Amino acid sequence: MATEISKFQSEPFNSCHTHASKVLKAAIFSRFLLLILTILWRSLLTPYDTSAPLNPTCLHNPSSFPPPLLPSIASAIENGVVWDSVYFVRIAHCGYEYEQYYAFLPLLPVCIFAFSRTVFAPLVPLIGYRAVLALSGYFVCNAAFIFAVIYFHKLSVIILKDSNAALRASVLFCFNPASIFYSSIYSESLYALLSVGGCYYLISGSNNIAVLWLALSSFARSNGVLNAGYFGFQTMHQAYDAFSLKKRAFLALWILISGALRCIIIFVPFVAFQAYGYYNMCLGRSSNEMRPWCKARIPLLYNYIQSHYWGVGFLRYFQFKQLPNFLLASPILSLAVCSIIYYVKSRPEIVRSLGFQASVEEKSSMAVIFSFQKSHRSNDTQFSEEYSSRKQENHNLKLRKKIRQGGDHAEGITVHGSSEKLGYTSAFILPFILHVGFMVATAFFVMHVQVATRFLSVSPCLYWFASLIMTWPGRSKKWGYMIWTYCCAYILLGSLLFSNFYPFT
């Protein structure tokens, strides 16, 4: 028996360790590839807008630095600060000087400022402070992306219960069509790290860490507040189980209260930043000096900025002249919509019941796998020590029987005694489907639609679905070719246009 358990223990974890190493290499390689492409395109083409190096003196607390000793290197670094990167670097340097700056949440500028004053501070005499700020931004964003990929792989292994599918999805995420934004000074990388990492800790049972990470995600991007939905979904199911199955009304009430508090905590950073904007822009000013949003019943600065400066609003982008932008966003929107339709058709009872009709076998098997995963976070030595007891040995044997019902190497589980393998059609994918569904509707009907490529690129279920269709019998090569062509084309096109200050998404 001991030999059998040892074999079961070692095979999946050796496989996961090998795949994790491949994912890490793919993540690092993808960042170097984007760096090389950016340098190549910058050297071959003249930027459409050459104003990137301009850096006016800060309005408040202006600081002066001596000329850099290596001006050519400083200029090369600063020339890469384009589009929204200009705002993030400027905020890190001078703070929130103008009203429209409040559209950019402060987590990334804070990180840039911190690294520029610590790790990269010795480089200021060589390349100048603004170049150091830019270098800090590049480091933060690329490092955050690599860690985001690591957490994405961990989350995929737990959700899909298929190490090969998790590997495919993670590599796709490494080379996603919005890759240029994950290598530039944009908030996408930090948001991906915090949202994906938060989901991983939530699904692993570390609720306190999860709520911290998801709260920080709303300090990186405004759509981070949507991550409260994951806790809301969890709370809803736990309260239902406590009240209907365990007949413990007080426990159900406590679960609802604690879940509501966690959701509020996730909202707090975004709300606090809006209050900070109100304090700076509205308080202490006469009625004539106040901006229109200051006088609103709910003075929400972010919504006003998006509407006033960028023309964001319901159906406001539905214009004939914007047709090319709709075409630019059509691949990611199509993939997202197909992922939702496939799930709805595969598990209609789960979608209609919001997951309450998930089979007992499915829920219990997932719970066992969570426990199994949590017990093996550290290393193989701790693994063998924790499973030396007879009770844990029996626990693993039960787990093995459950997994073997759906296939070898933890590829799936069964539903109602059928031989159907789950993975992407698991009930535990539902909150991700609901999340991406809301984001698709927002991107299509409210936002500048071309932003959908990077707005949706952090959604795990897109890569899980893409990984699934790449294995469909008879059509795997066709779908694999199409998906990789799409990713490669957008990486080449994005790095070419974005790095030379041409509009992309």
Buried (B, 14 or more C-beta within 10 A) or exposed (E): EEEEBEEBBEEBBEBBEEBBEBBBEBBBEBBEBBBEBBBEBBEEBEBEEEEBEEBEEEEEEEEEEEEBEBEEBBBBBBBBBBBBBBBBBBBBBBBBBEBBBBBBBBBBBBBBBEBBBEBBEEBBBBBBBBBBBBBBBBBBBBBBBBBBBBBBBBBBBBBBBBBBBBBBBBBBBBBBBBBBBBBBBBBBBBBBBBBBBBBBBBBBEBBEBBBBBBBBBBBBBBBBBBBBBBBBBBBBBBBBBBBEEEEBEEBBEEBBEBBBEBBBBBBEBBEEBBEBBBEBBBEEEEEEEBBEBBEEEEBBBBBBBBEBEBEBEEEBBEEEEBEEBBEBBEBBBEBBBBBBEBBBEBBEEBBEEBBBEBBEBBBEBBEBBBBBBEBBEEEEEEBEEEBEEEEBEEBBBEBBEBBEBBBEBBBBBBBEEEEBBBBBBBBBBBBBBBBBBEBBEBBBBBBBBBBBBBBBBBBBBBBBBBBBBBBEEEEEEEBBEBBBEBBEEBBEBBBBBBBBBBEBB
